[in-house]
Amino acid sequence: MAEQRTLWSFHGGLHLDDHKAESNQRPVQRLPLPDRLTLPLHQHIGQNAEPVVRVGDLVKKGQVVARASDYVSASIHAPTSGRVVEIGDQAIPHPSGLSDTCIVIEPDGQEDWAELPEPISDFRAETPADLRDRIRWAGIVGLGGAAFPTAVKVNTGGGRAIETLIINAAECEPYITCDDVIMRERAHDIIDGIAIIRHIIGAHECLIGIEDNKPEAAEALRQAIADKAASETEVAVVPTLYPSGGEKQLIRLLTGREVPSHGLPADIGVLCQNVATTAAVADAVLRGLPLIDRVVTVTGKGVRQPGNFRVALGTPIDFVVAQSGGYSGEAHELLLGGPMMGFALHDDQAPVTKATNCLLAASLQEAPAPEPERPCIRCGECARVCPAELLPQQMFWHARAHDFDRVQEYHLFDCIECGCCAYVCPAQIPLVHYYRYAKTEIWTQERERRKSDLARRRHDARQERLERIERERKARLRKKKEALDKKSGSNADASKKAAIEAAMKRVAEKKAAQKAETQTSGGE
Amino acid sequence: MTRVMGLVLLALVPGALAMVWYFGWGVLVNLAIATVTAVVAEASVLRLRARPVRATLIDLSAVVTAWLLALALPPLLPWWQTVFGTAFAIIIAKQLFGGIGFNPFNPAMAGYVLLLVSFPVTMTRWLPPEVISGDAITLADSLHIIFSGSPPRGQGWDAITSATPLDQMRTELVQNRMISEIRQSPLWGDFGGLGWEWIGNWFLLGGLFLIWQRVISWRIPVSMLGALLLIAGLFWVMDPETHPFPAFHLFSGGAIVGAFFIATDPVSASTTLRGQLVYGALIGVLVFIIRTWGGYPDAVAFSVLLLNMAAPTIDYYTQPRVFGQRGDRDA
């Protein structure tokens, strides 16, 4: 039975039309495989994965094709069996429209599985380290869109104790419904995943934060909790308000605590995971499955049949749209992500990656052409809606003036880039673009400063070294000279002394002789 | 932007019509002269600055400035003074600083103060509300007076002009007359000047409409009028015979129009949420101080300009606590 839980609130936010009904009315459909699967080596936050296959290799389904290269990195697996046909630059789904290194696999249609690790039926008997290794092997990253490697996230290092695991089921951005349908269809897997993660991080309780526009999903989760008698897990329904799914905002809503400005949720004893990630963890641990596909929402007036689809990673986006009914003729812009934080795709042959949560084919009405930017009149609407309680008008003013020190005084890096400010601005200023610009400029400046600091230190050390060599050389020479002088100087002394003594002796003898003469001659 | 400014103009209409009702056609003539001057001035400067003229004019901010200034002016002000003041407001106080969004001072108030200080005689030559004087000046006569600068045939200025209630209040108080005596004069209505209190009501309606439409926030009007009432009330309680009833301050002169339409100009006001409360309150206090002890009968323009100067400092000291700073904030 759902208890009435105390909820807190966060400042600002927007009530948006959620447009969920367009795509959440049908169950998830599995799409067939395309002719080619393109797997970028960079589908996650952190270092690129390193390929462990070569062109021409035959790969099996679930086989590791690229290994995590560093701690903050993730492995990539073949979504199906086939042959590696290319490893090189391909179009990737990125706002820049640039391309990046990808492994391209041509499916053979056989779906032969590789040898997978053993399913762990009693995960509680495993150490957290072993379970983390399994998650790491599976290449699981945050499937809410940020794609942070999950094995790194659940490694709390034993330093900070985690009391509460929060499952982010809010899905606050309009149009996106992939989490909603996953919760309805795989609630039991999610509860399993929660238990596994709780065991790894040692959390006492788990809160599933879900917006109130998803009553079926909430009910499915409650039912699964009851079925599995997971008494420490609770569904907490929050009011539908954008961006309640922002990690910091959700933590505040459910616990009343604020993540410190330059810190992590772990600093206040909390860890967040997305629902889809949690289900993937259950797949990896309980069934030994790697991450090779994901649910993608295809929606907007620009597609004929909006819905949710289970898509193999690497599937070209135009294939996904075509399989889901194709473009409707009203499609004006294709966004990857939602209307608030998504970006426009210019090449729909780019592949679906681990971070692709939604493809929004927007009509002209849904994504109107941006109006010309007008001067800021300092009305303060942006500050009224900012969930991070910043002063967007001041940050904009200084970012525009390229005064990056002043922008940082207004806590630029606390901006979560949710887009609430730009949405309400009466002057149609694309505020988030200015903040991204300022952030990247500041990062570039810091990189340059570090490089020049390093160069200066190296230069100073080199000068030091040269001077030291010089000093030592001089010292050696000096010593040599002294040694020489001393040797020749003591010989000279000795001979001088002998000469003086000989002379004195002669003088003394002469005197004695003279004296003797005078004595004898004077004696008559 | 056009929507915002358009709503402001709409909200000014009831009060403007009330002013026409009580003070005659001169008000409309002033509005027309000011509007034309503002648009021409802004278009000329934009052309000089090589900026898009039509795209900028369409935001209607110049028209709003013109109307706010025109409604503050006496109804029979010579036309060239209206032109001078409006041109100054648009060209110097607004465009010279960079145009909309960049002006540190409220342009309408800057223009008003320029006129008040430069032309004290004509700027204090108000008409009595028609309910008192009885005979209205016709449109033709208004045009004649405004464009020629001379009083109507056969009458001197003194025959048709009269002090505003604020002005009368000052002069009589200085002459040590009691409030109860002063209020015997026919210039007085229920709690403010006759006619003036109704004009205040109509502007109040417009102001509330703007708050309802989310064009302005409640913070500045509430803090300004609240502070004004508070300090006026304080002094009235201490000495009711030398200080007028607080509602008088509210419904006299530019207090209501200032609170909802002038002090709320977002560009020159404080921009932080707490700062707006401080800003409004200080304007209210200054209005009372200058009206009671200063050299001019009305003080809204001066108070607003002084606080425009203080706004950046207020903003600096009222920054909100950012999410996640200063540790936890457990509820």
Interface residues (C-beta under 8 A of the other chain):
Chain A: W8 F10 H11 K248 R252 G256 R257 E258 V259 P260 S261 G263 I268 P372 R374 P375 C376 I377 R378 C379 G380 A383 R384 P387 A388 E389 L390 L391 Q393 Q394 Y410 H411 D414 P426 A427
Chain B: M1 R3 V4 A55 D59 G98 G99 I100 G101 F102 S217 P266 V267 A269 T271 T272 L273 Q276 D315 Q319 P320 R321 V322 F323 G324 Q325 G327 D328 R329 D330 A331
